[in-house]
């Protein structure tokens, strides 16, 4: 589990999303990502949820449907975990 947390942290750092706590800042940053980066982020969020079950059903569905607000909500939760 620690390795998966480290992988998630590294991806968030790489994408400029680590330590952001404002959904609007996260949303603005997500809008600048390429499709490949979005795919990597989506997979990481789904893996994180599968292992931790920390993401609620509405946010999970939003991630599945590529809703940036749902991505932002999930990233806020993950960043809180790393504090």
Secondary structure, DSSP 8 states (H G I E B T S, - for coil): -HHHHHHHHHHHHHTT-TT---HHHHHHHHHT--HHHHHHHHHHHHHHHHHH--S-HHHHHHHHTT-HHHHHHHHHHHHHHT-
